[in-house]
Amino acid sequence: MVPFLGLGVGIFLLTLSIYFIRSKHALKTPLAGHGDSVDTVDSFVLSIILSIGVILFCSLTVRHYGYVCVLGGLFILYVVSAAW
């Protein structure tokens, strides 16, 4: 049952990646400016890690999200094939 679920998720991620990469909004950054509230975290080290992660994540374009989906989908399909 689990390999079929992984197969479905992998194929869904690959389909979503094709949609993101070929989208007419592929060069837009939908999350630009949403990382401003990271400075309210109490821990200094956690705030540095979150700041770096949020800056990287919010600067991605829709096409880059598609590439991340391709990598995730291929990784899940690889894990499913190795488990089968």
Beta strands, then each sheet from edge to edge (+ up, - down):
end
